[in-house]
């Protein structure tokens, strides 16, 4: 786990999830509180970068509304990040809109993935089907073909 993911998990567990349970619509998180809560030293820029990233907002389920008490660089223990707490199902897309739904055959892409996993993957499934087909075809051929006394085929 990298350091940004550590920030993400810490904030989710100590700020976002409790705020959701209380029904809060917004939360404020001070970068210095995260930094000291993780018992780090000299990693304030990393904490600030993580708190303002789209990846963080999407993963935790918040939307950054703004910052306050931030210096021009935005990287300070005094910087306070204000977030809107979104529903668990809500997602933030980088361009603001969700991707368009898939149409036609693309909508069926991946539908049977779990079925192939159960039989060991697509290759294993095809191999077993071919083996079953070959043995079934041989049995069918043997049962339908009869030879007469002179060795000629009678159907």
N, C-alpha and C positions, 0 to 999 in steps of 0.2 A: 504494500500500500504506500502510495507516495504522500507527501506532506499536504498537498491540496485535498486529497481524500480524507486525511486525518481531520482537517478543518471542517470539511463537509459533514463527517460523522459526528464530530463534537457539537457543531451548531444544530444539526438535526435533533440530536438526543437532548441537548440542554436548553434549546430555545424554540425551535419550530414545533416539534411534537408536543411539548407542554402548552404552547400557545394554541395549537389546534384543539387540544383537549379542553382548554378554557374557553374556546370559541372566539379568540381574538382575531380581529380583521387585519391588524398591523402589528409589527414588532420592530424594536430598535435594538441594534447590536453594536456595541462599542468594540472596535478592533483590539484595543488594549485588554479588554476582558477576555477575549478569545486567546490572545497571546499569553496572558498570565494563567488562564485556565488550563492551557496545554503545557504550562511550565517551560516555555521556550525562551530563548534569549536571541536577540538580533534577527528575528524572523518576521518583523512587522510588515515589511513589503510583501512577503509571501501571503500573510494573512489577509492584507488589504486586497491583493490581486485575486485571491480565492473568493473573498466575499463579494467582489464586484463582477465575477465571471458569469457568462451565460450558462456554462456547464453546471456551476454551483446552483444557480437559480432553478434550472430545469430539474436537477437531481433532487433538490430539497423541496421544491414546490412552492417557491416564493417568487415575487417580482420586485425588483429594486425600484423604489420610488424616488430615492435620492440620498444624498449624504449631507451631514452638517458638521461643523467644527473641524473641517478638513483644511490642511494647508494647501497651497497651490499644487503640490505634487500628489496630494490625496493619500499619501502614505504616512500615517501617524497613529499612535496609540489613542489619540483623542478623536479620531474619525468615527462618526456614528453613522451606521447604515440603517436606513428605514426601508422596510419591506412590507409588501402586501402578502398576507398568508393566503395561498390558493388552496382550493379543494385538492384532495389527494389525486383525483382523476384529472385535474387540469394540468396542462403542459404548456411550456413556453417554447415556441419555435423560433429559431434564429431570425427569420425574416418577418416574424409576427403572425404569419398565417400557417395553418397546418398544411401538409402536402396534399395535393388533390387525390381523391380516391382512385384506386386502380380500376381499369375498365377491361372488359372482354376477358380473354384468357389470362391476363396478368392478375386479375382478381382471384384466380384459383391457384396462383403460385404459392407453394408451400403448404397447401391444404392437407396433404397426406404425409407430411414430414414425420409426424409421430408414429404413423403406421410403419414406415420404412425403418425407423429406429428400433421398433419392437422386433424386427427380423434381422437386425444386424446391419442395416444400410441397404441402399438401392442395389449395389453390386451383388450382395449376398442374396437378396430377394430374386434378382434375375437369374442367378446361377441355380438356385433351388428350383425355380420355375422351369428352366431349361432341362434340368435333370428329371424332374417329374414328367415333363412333356415327352422326353425321349423314352422313358420306361413305359409310360402309358401308351405311346404310339407303338412300341414293340409288342406289348401285350395285345393291343387291338389287332395288329397285323397277324400275330400268331393265331388268334381266335377266329379270324375271318378267312384265313388261307388254309386250305386242305389239299393234300396231295392224294391222287388216286394211286392204285397199285403200281402203275408204270412210272410214277414220279411227276405226272403232269399236274398243274395247279387247277383246282376246282374252287370256284367261289361260291 
